[in-house]
Amino acid sequence: MDLKRKLVEGDRPVGGWCALPSPGVAEALATADFDFVTVDTEHSAATAGDVEDMLRAIESAPGDTEALVRVADAEPARIKRVLDAGPSAIMAPQIDSSGAARELVELCRYPPQVGEVGEDGEDDPEERVDADGYRGRRGVAGSRASDFGRRLDEYLRSGADDIAVIAQIETPRAVESAGEIAAVPGIDALFVGPADLSASLGRFGEYDDPAFTDAIEATIAAANDEGVPVGTLATRDELVDRWVDAGYDYLIAGTDIGFLSAGADRATERFETQL
């Protein structure tokens, strides 16, 4: 899994967005040479089964495109099911404090085992923590991520280290806390949700408004000070240029629904010019 490495090393990966719960659509996007495809489960009808099938489809496509899954919220069972499906990265919305960020990371990690860093004094499993101070709350089961249990021991100890954990910044409080969120051990990247952030500022879609531009500038600066990259979503071609100029470190450069709608509009407009 290279996505986490690309984020951490500043390789500026570019991805696509899949809101339609369709393995075929996910596979088609993965053929576009994206570094990753985001499978959305927040504003989507995708089920846990759909997510697994979409991840299989992305992996089956030619090239090295990886899968990022956006969960609906940082709820333990939801996080567990998504991670068991075996994505390269997980992203959670509405992370607006360092405490919420720590909770997200804790849910993505298994409990530390005997002999792991952080063990101090007597071996009390309830007190055992890892190198970052996490006790880990991810449940253990043989799943797709561990080859259905065939390498569960190996995966439990080190496999989860390859998964990128991304916190979404979507509120004024999150902007104010961006540096603290980025500083949380185990948070590998931040992601600004432009629609939700602009709406929460009372300026939906007004991406030129100083309140919005100041918010993204502050978020990027605070996170970059902690060595953490910040990305966002471009739903139109012109937004790709705008967000690159704004200083984002990585980008989701379009959505399945947007690509479909734009292509349909171009086709009908072209036909009408011939009448």
C-alpha positions as CSV (number, residue, x, y, z in Angstrom):
1,M,0.0,0.0,0.0
2,D,1.7,3.2,-1.2
3,L,-1.0,5.8,-0.6
4,K,0.1,6.4,3.0
5,R,3.7,6.7,1.9
6,K,2.8,9.2,-0.9
7,L,0.9,11.3,1.6
8,V,3.6,11.3,4.2
9,E,6.4,11.9,1.8
10,G,4.6,14.7,0.0
11,D,4.2,13.0,-3.4
12,R,0.9,15.0,-4.0
13,P,-1.3,12.1,-5.0
14,V,-4.5,12.7,-7.0
15,G,-7.7,10.7,-6.7
16,G,-11.2,10.3,-7.9
17,W,-14.5,10.1,-6.0
18,C,-17.0,7.3,-6.2
19,A,-20.5,8.0,-4.7
20,L,-22.4,5.5,-6.8
21,P,-22.4,2.1,-5.0
22,S,-21.2,0.3,-8.1
23,P,-18.1,-2.0,-8.5
24,G,-18.2,-1.2,-12.3
25,V,-18.0,2.5,-11.7
26,A,-15.3,2.1,-9.1
27,E,-13.3,-0.1,-11.5
28,A,-13.8,2.3,-14.4
29,L,-12.4,5.2,-12.3
30,A,-9.5,3.1,-11.2
31,T,-8.5,2.7,-14.9
32,A,-8.0,6.5,-15.1
33,D,-4.6,6.3,-13.6
34,F,-5.7,7.9,-10.3
35,D,-3.4,7.2,-7.3
36,F,-6.5,6.4,-5.4
37,V,-10.3,6.2,-5.6
38,T,-12.4,7.3,-2.7
39,V,-15.4,5.1,-2.0
40,D,-18.0,7.3,-0.2
41,T,-20.3,5.8,2.4
42,E,-21.5,9.0,4.0
43,H,-23.6,10.5,1.3
44,S,-24.1,7.2,-0.5
45,A,-26.3,4.1,-0.4
46,A,-23.3,1.9,-0.3
47,T,-23.5,-1.1,2.1
48,A,-20.7,-3.0,3.8
49,G,-21.0,-5.6,1.0
50,D,-20.9,-2.9,-1.7
51,V,-17.7,-1.5,-0.1
52,E,-16.0,-4.9,-0.3
53,D,-17.0,-5.4,-3.9
54,M,-15.9,-1.9,-4.9
55,L,-12.5,-2.5,-3.3
56,R,-12.1,-5.8,-5.2
57,A,-13.0,-3.9,-8.4
58,I,-10.5,-1.1,-7.8
59,E,-7.7,-3.7,-7.1
60,S,-8.6,-5.7,-10.2
61,A,-8.1,-2.7,-12.5
62,P,-4.8,-2.3,-14.3
63,G,-2.2,-0.1,-12.6
64,D,-1.6,0.7,-8.9
65,T,-4.8,2.7,-8.0
66,E,-5.6,2.2,-4.3
67,A,-8.9,2.6,-2.3
68,L,-9.7,5.2,0.3
69,V,-13.1,4.7,2.1
70,R,-14.9,7.7,3.6
71,V,-17.1,6.5,6.5
72,A,-20.3,8.1,7.5
73,D,-19.0,8.8,11.0
74,A,-16.4,7.7,13.5
75,E,-18.6,5.0,15.0
76,P,-16.7,1.9,16.2
77,A,-18.7,-0.8,14.3
78,R,-18.7,1.2,11.1
79,I,-14.9,1.8,11.3
80,K,-14.3,-1.9,12.1
81,R,-16.3,-3.1,9.1
82,V,-14.6,-0.7,6.7
83,L,-11.1,-1.6,7.9
84,D,-11.9,-5.3,7.7
85,A,-12.7,-4.8,4.0
86,G,-9.0,-3.9,3.4
87,P,-8.7,-0.3,2.1
88,S,-5.5,1.6,1.9
89,A,-6.9,4.6,3.7
90,I,-9.9,5.6,5.8
91,M,-11.4,9.1,6.2
92,A,-13.9,10.3,8.7
93,P,-16.0,13.5,8.5
94,Q,-16.6,16.1,11.1
95,I,-13.4,15.8,13.1
96,D,-13.3,19.1,14.9
97,S,-10.9,18.5,17.9
98,S,-7.8,16.7,18.9
99,G,-9.9,14.5,21.1
100,A,-12.1,13.4,18.2
101,A,-8.9,12.8,16.1
102,R,-7.4,10.6,18.9
103,E,-10.7,8.7,19.1
104,L,-10.6,8.0,15.3
105,V,-7.0,6.7,15.5
106,E,-7.8,4.6,18.5
107,L,-10.6,2.9,16.6
108,C,-8.3,2.1,13.8
109,R,-5.7,0.3,15.9
110,Y,-5.6,-3.1,17.6
111,P,-4.9,-3.5,21.3
112,P,-1.1,-3.6,21.8
113,Q,0.3,-7.1,22.4
114,V,2.8,-8.4,25.0
115,G,6.2,-7.0,24.4
116,E,5.1,-4.1,22.3
117,V,6.4,-0.6,23.0
118,G,4.6,1.3,25.8
119,E,4.4,-1.7,28.2
120,D,5.5,-0.4,31.6
121,G,6.0,-2.4,34.8
122,E,3.6,-5.3,35.4
123,D,1.8,-6.7,32.4
124,D,-1.7,-5.4,32.8
125,P,-3.5,-5.7,29.5
126,E,-5.9,-2.9,30.3
127,E,-3.0,-0.5,30.9
128,R,-0.9,-1.6,27.9
129,V,-0.4,1.1,25.3
130,D,1.5,1.4,22.0
131,A,4.3,3.8,21.1
132,D,1.8,6.6,20.6
133,G,-0.1,6.0,23.8
134,Y,-3.1,4.2,22.3
135,R,-4.7,1.2,23.8
136,G,-6.5,0.3,20.5
137,R,-10.1,-0.5,20.1
138,R,-10.3,-2.3,16.8
139,G,-11.9,-5.7,17.2
140,V,-10.0,-8.8,15.9
141,A,-11.5,-11.1,13.3
142,G,-10.4,-13.0,10.3
143,S,-11.5,-10.7,7.4
144,R,-10.6,-9.7,3.9
145,A,-7.8,-7.4,5.2
146,S,-6.0,-10.3,6.8
147,D,-6.6,-12.8,3.9
148,F,-9.6,-14.0,5.8
149,G,-7.5,-14.9,8.8
150,R,-4.7,-16.7,7.1
151,R,-2.2,-14.0,8.2
152,L,-4.2,-12.5,11.1
153,D,-1.3,-12.6,13.5
154,E,1.0,-10.7,11.2
155,Y,-1.7,-8.3,10.2
156,L,-2.7,-7.6,13.9
157,R,0.9,-6.7,14.7
158,S,1.9,-4.6,11.7
159,G,-0.5,-4.7,8.8
160,A,-2.7,-1.9,10.1
161,D,0.4,0.4,10.1
162,D,0.1,0.8,6.3
163,I,-3.4,2.3,6.5
164,A,-3.6,6.1,6.2
165,V,-6.0,7.8,8.6
166,I,-7.5,11.1,7.4
167,A,-9.5,13.6,9.3
168,Q,-12.0,15.9,7.6
169,I,-12.1,19.6,8.4
170,E,-15.6,20.9,7.9
171,T,-16.4,23.5,10.6
172,P,-15.0,26.7,12.1
173,R,-14.1,24.8,15.2
174,A,-12.1,22.3,13.2
175,V,-10.3,25.1,11.4
176,E,-9.3,26.6,14.8
177,S,-8.1,23.2,15.9
178,A,-6.4,22.1,12.7
179,G,-2.9,22.3,14.1
180,E,-3.9,20.3,17.2
181,I,-5.7,17.7,15.0
182,A,-2.7,17.4,12.7
183,A,-0.4,16.9,15.7
184,V,-2.3,13.8,16.9
185,P,-0.1,10.7,16.4
186,G,-1.6,8.5,13.7
187,I,-3.4,11.3,11.8
188,D,-1.7,11.1,8.4
189,A,-3.5,13.8,6.5
190,L,-6.3,16.3,6.8
191,F,-9.1,16.8,4.2
192,V,-11.1,20.0,3.8
193,G,-14.7,19.4,2.8
194,P,-15.3,22.6,0.8
195,A,-19.1,22.3,0.6
196,D,-19.6,21.6,4.3
197,L,-16.9,24.1,5.4
198,S,-18.4,26.9,3.3
199,A,-21.9,26.0,4.5
200,S,-20.9,26.0,8.1
201,L,-19.4,29.5,7.6
202,G,-22.7,30.7,6.2
203,R,-21.2,31.1,2.7
204,F,-22.1,27.9,0.9
205,G,-20.2,27.6,-2.4
206,E,-18.7,31.1,-2.1
207,Y,-15.2,30.0,-2.5
208,D,-13.9,33.5,-3.1
209,D,-15.3,34.8,0.1
210,P,-12.5,36.0,2.5
211,A,-14.0,34.0,5.4
212,F,-13.6,30.8,3.4
213,T,-10.2,31.6,1.8
214,D,-8.9,32.6,5.2
215,A,-10.2,29.3,6.7
216,I,-8.4,27.1,4.2
217,E,-5.2,29.1,4.3
218,A,-5.2,28.8,8.1
219,T,-5.9,25.0,7.9
220,I,-3.2,24.3,5.4
221,A,-0.6,26.4,7.3
222,A,-1.4,24.9,10.7
223,A,-1.3,21.3,9.3
224,N,1.9,21.9,7.3
225,D,3.6,23.3,10.4
226,E,3.0,19.8,11.8
227,G,4.3,18.1,8.7
228,V,0.8,16.9,7.8
229,P,-0.6,17.2,4.2
230,V,-4.0,18.7,3.5
231,G,-6.3,17.8,0.6
232,T,-9.7,18.7,-0.8
233,L,-12.3,17.9,-3.5
234,A,-12.6,19.6,-6.8
235,T,-16.1,19.1,-8.3
236,R,-15.4,21.3,-11.4
237,D,-12.4,21.6,-13.8
238,E,-11.7,25.2,-12.7
239,L,-11.6,24.1,-9.1
240,V,-8.6,21.9,-9.8
241,D,-6.6,25.0,-10.7
242,R,-8.0,27.0,-7.8
243,W,-7.2,24.4,-5.2
244,V,-3.7,23.7,-6.5
245,D,-3.0,27.5,-6.4
246,A,-4.4,27.6,-2.8
247,G,-1.6,25.3,-1.7
248,Y,-3.3,22.0,-1.1
249,D,-1.0,19.0,-1.0
250,Y,-3.2,16.4,-2.6
251,L,-6.5,16.5,-4.5
252,I,-9.6,14.5,-5.4
253,A,-10.1,15.8,-8.9
254,G,-13.7,15.0,-9.7
255,T,-16.6,12.6,-8.9
256,D,-18.3,9.8,-10.7
257,I,-21.6,11.7,-10.8
258,G,-19.9,14.9,-11.9
259,F,-18.0,13.1,-14.8
260,L,-21.3,11.3,-15.8
261,S,-23.3,14.5,-15.8
262,A,-20.7,16.6,-17.5
263,G,-20.3,14.0,-20.3
264,A,-24.1,13.8,-20.8
265,D,-24.4,17.6,-20.9
266,R,-21.6,17.9,-23.5
267,A,-23.3,15.2,-25.7
268,T,-26.7,16.8,-25.6
269,E,-25.3,20.3,-26.2
270,R,-23.3,19.0,-29.1
271,F,-26.3,17.4,-30.6
272,E,-28.4,20.5,-30.2
273,T,-25.8,22.6,-32.1
274,Q,-26.3,20.3,-35.1
275,L,-30.1,20.8,-35.3
